[in-house]
């Protein structure tokens, strides 16, 4: 039986963006069948190619971020590059870009010009601060969003500085939101027949996932403080060290789980305390509960602790680094980290597609390709002749 086509087969996406939200959104679309064409400057490739460790001169982050994309080069600031991009856009469904507001317009590639050649196009603009407002023209990165949104202010120990994540958290959240925004705009196009502009500010999705912070402040004047691993909404909730020097994380968001944990660690009398009946009440007695749980865990090796919690149907997880993740049986069962054959580096292990669909699954067809590897093929499909390509190269446009 022939497998069904991937759900986004037939969708064409032009990825003009760099570092990291826009490109990751395009990757997510490509994972489920969209044809993604990565457009990079001829002399200045996407900086993610040089971020982080490399092997044999090949950037490994790019292998993940650039998967399922064909790569071409165009200098959009040159007339030949601009005209070629417009020809590509005429046959595309989505353009994703993250230039500072006004840059595409300066090159004659703004929404007016793009919509003229393709009224059905969805132009997706991903910037730090959005397309308008007092900060719109500032350079914006995920780190600034993590600081501005309130994330850093509430992250870390109470007596320690605000803490930034050691990875692209705000960019990754914005990428998820951008992929969702693109699909929402495409659904609208199915009804109206017309494309539109998506304005994605990286400072906004992370604000959304932080929960009801503005609502709490608006109604109660409440500002969530830094509490380390503890929560103001339930306890015990923390990381605890085992007898063999490992760490585990315990959560008791459900009342029934909190009761099971206290029975397991030999403190059932605490369940009868009036304050134990609510998460907030337990949070006010976090010192007592942490000591009860922490002392019990500290006297046992991690394997015994995990087995006991599982038998008691209490929520626990080991604190894992990447070595543990790759060996974890649940991740292995889900194939969450899968192997991709790459012509440059051989077999590579990387995160699999984001979710499983039973009838039309996504797939990693190839890892990130070399800079400009598909320029001639893609532009030839567009109708350019070898002579046209020669002239564009001589002009520095590709």
N, C-alpha and C positions, 0 to 999 in steps of 0.2 A: 504493500500500500504506500503510495507516494505521500510523504509528509506534507501537511498544509504549509503554505508560505508563511513566513514570519508576519506578525500583524502590521508592521509598518512598511512592508515591501511596497515599492512604488513611490514612497515619499523621498524627496530629494532635499537634502539639507546642506547649505553652504556654511561652514564653520570658519569665520574670520577672527575668532576670539583667541585670547591668550590668558594664561594664568588666572584662575583655574575654573571658575564657576561656569563660564560659557562653554569652554571645551568639554567639561565633564557632562554638561547637559547634552551636548551633541553626541558624546560617547553613549549615553544612556539610550538615545534614540537609535543610534547605529546598532546597539546590541539587540534590538528587536526588529531589525530588518531595514531601517532607513538607509538609503545611500547617502553617506556623509562624505563630502569633499572638503578636506582641510586646506584652506588657502593661507599660505605663509609668505612673508616677504622674501624675495630672492636671496638677500644678504643677511637678514636677521630672522632666523627661524623662531618658532615659538620657544620662549625661554624655558619652558618645562623640559625641553630636550636636554638642558644642562643642569636641571635641579636634582640635587641628591646624588647618590652613588651611581657610577657608571661601570660597565664591563666592556673591555676592549674598545673603549672610547664611545660606547653606545649608551646613552642615558636610559636608565631602567624605568624611571617614572613615565617617560614618554611611551614606553611599550604598553603601559596600562592606559594612559590617557588618550593615546592615538589609535587604539585598537578599532577595527572595523571602519577605518577612514582611509580614503584615497587622498594622497597628498600632492598638492600642486603649489607652484609659486606664482605670485602676481604682485607687482608693485602698484597698489591702487592709486598712488599719487601721480602716476604717469598716465598720459592719455591712453596708451595701448592697454595698460592694466585696467584702467577704468572701463574702457569699452568692452574688454573681455569679460569683466565681472558682470556688466549689465547683460551680456549675452548669456552668461551662466544663470543669472537671476531670472531671466525670462522663462527658463524651463525649470526653476526650482520652486519648492513649496515653502521653505524656511530659510532665512538668513539669520545667523547668530553672530553678533559683534559686541565688542566691549571697548571701543575707542571712547575717548572723552567726548561728551556732547559737543556737537558741531563739527567734528572731524570728518565724518562721512559727507556732511553737507559741503564742507570746504572742497572736497574732492569731486563734487557733483554726483554723489552717490547717496543722497539723503532719501527720505521716504517719498518725496515727490518724484524723483527720478526713477526709483525702484518700482513704485506703484504704476508709473506710466508704462513701463515695459511689462509689468506683471501685476495686475490689480488683485490677484488671488494670493499674493505673497504675504507671509507672516514675517515681519521684520522684528527680531528679538534683540533688544538692546539691554545689555547687562553691564551695569556700572556700579561703582561703590555707593553713590549717593542718589542715583536717579537722574532723569533728564532735566530737572528744574529744581529751583530752590537755591539757597545761598551757598551750599557746598557742591553744587552740581559739577563745577569745573575743577574741583580739587582731584588730585590723584587719590584713588581709593583702593584699599586692599582688605582682605578678610580680617586681618589683625585689627584694623581700625573699627570694623563692625563688631568684633568681639569685645572691644573696649567700650564703644559707644552704646551698645544695646543694653548694657547692664549685666552681660554674662560675666565679664571679668570681676566686676564689683562683688558678685555673690559667690565667686569661686575661690576656694582656698580656705585656709584656717583663719579663725577669727582674729588672731593676733599677727597674721602674716600679710604680705602685700597681696593685692589683687592678682589673680593668676590667669594667664593666657594659655590656651591649649597648644601643645607642641605639634600641631598638624593643622591642615586647612579646614577647620570646622565651619566657619561662616561661609566660605566658598562652597563647601560640599552641600550644606543646607540650601544655599542659593541655587546650586545646580539642580537639586531635586525639585525645587520650586519652579525653576525655569523650564524643565522638561514638562512639568504639569501645566505651566502657563502656555507652552507651545501647543500641547494637545488640546487645551481648552480653546485656544484661538482657532485651531484647525476644526474643532467641532462646530464653532460658530460659523466658520467659512462654509461648512457643509450645508448650513441652513440659508446663509445669505449670499453665498457665491463670492464674497469679498474678503480680502485679507485685512490685516490691521497691524498696528505696532504694539509690541509688548515692551513695557518699561519695567525692568527688574532692577531694584536697588538692593545691593548685597546687605545693607544695614537692616532691611525689613524682615526677611524670612527668619533670621536668628531671633529677632524680637518676638515673632509669633511663637516659636517653639519654647521660649522662656516661660510661657504660661501667663497666668493672670496678674503679672506684676503691675501693669498700669491700672487695672481694675481695683486691686487691693489698695493702691496708693490713692486713687480717686475717691474711693468710698470710705477708707479707714485711715488714710495717711500712713499706711504700713509700707516700710522699705525692708525688703528681705535682706538680712545680714549674711555675712560669710559664716558658715557653720561647718566647714570642712566636709567630711563624709556624712555628717548627720543631716537629718531632715527636720524641719519644723512641723511636719505633718504626721510623722510616725517614728517609732523606735521599738526595738533596736534596729538600727540601720547604719552599718558601718563596715569597715574592713577589719579583720581580726587575724592575728598571727597564730599559726599552728605550732605544735611542738617541734616539727622538723624544719621550721624557718620559712615555711610557705605562707601565703596569705589567701584568705577567702573573703567573699562579700556576702552579707546577709541582708535580706530585705523582709520587712513585715508590714507591707502596705495593707494587707487584709487582716482583720481582727483574728480570724480563725488561725492564720499562720502565726501571728504573734503568740497566741496561746500555745500552739504546738511547740514553738521554740522554747518557751519557758518551762514546759513540762520536760522537754528533752534535756535541758541543761540543769534540771533538778531544782528549779525554783517555782513550782506550781502555786505557792502561796501568793505570789505577786499578782496572779490573775484575778484574785479576789479583791485587790485594792480598787477603790472607786475610780481612781485616775487611770487605771489600766483599760477601761472600757472604751476609750477613744484614742485615735492616733495622736491628736494634739496633747492629750493627757499623758500618754506614754512619752512623748517627746520632751515634756517638762521634767521627766525623770530619767533622761538618757544616761546620766552618769551611773545610776544604779543598774539599769538594764545592760549597759555596755560592760560593766564589770562582771555581771552574772554570765553573760554570753562569752565575753573575752576570756574569763578564767577557765571556763569549761573547754573552750576551743584550744587554749594554750597548753592544756594537758594532754593533747592527743595529736597524732600525725594527721596530715591533711587527708589521706585516703580514708582514715577512720571517721573523721569529721564529716566528709562528704557523704559517706555511706550511711551514717547515722541520720543526717538531715534528710536524705532521700527516703529512708525507711519511715521517718516521721512525717513525711510529706510537708516538709518545711523548705522555704526557698533559700537556696545557697548556690554560689558559683565560685570556682577557683579564680583567683586573680591571675590571668594568663598573659604572657608576652607572646610575640609572634611565633616562637618555637613551639609553645604549648598549643597555640591556635592551629598550627599545621598538623599537629598530632591528635587533636581533639576528635573523638569518635562522632560527635554530633555534627561538627563541621564536615567531617569526612562523609558521613551519610548523606548530607545535603549537597555535597560537591561544591561547597561554598568557595573553596580555593581550588581551581581547576588547572589543568596543564594545557598549554597552547604551544604548538610547534611554530618556531620562528626561524626563517631562513638565515638571519644574522647571528643569533645566539643559541639556536637549538631549542630544546624544550624549556618553557618558562612556566612557573606557577604564579597565578594572579587571581584576584577575586573574580568570581563568576558573575553572570548577569544578575541583576538586582532582585529578581523574583521569578517564580516558576509559573508558567501558564500550561494548563493541561493539554490544550489542543494546538496552540500556536506558539511554542516556546521560542525564546531568543537564543542567541548563540554568539560565541566569539569566533569569528571567521578568520581573523588574523590579528596579530599584535601590531603596535605602531610601526609604520613604515618609514624609510629614510626620507629626509627632506627633499621635497619635489619629485619623489619617485614616479608619480603618475601624471606629471604635467603634460607630456606629449600625448599620452593616451586620452586623457580627459578632454584636452583642447582639440584633439583630432576628432573626437566624437561630436564636438560642438560644430565641426565643419571647417576648422582652420587647417590649412595646407602646410606642408613642410616649409614652404616659402614664407607663409605667414608667421610661423613659429620662429624662423630665422630672423625675420625683421623685428619681432617682439624682443628676442634675445639681444639683438644688436642695440635696441633702444633701452635695454635694461628693465623692460616691463615684466619679464618672466625670468 
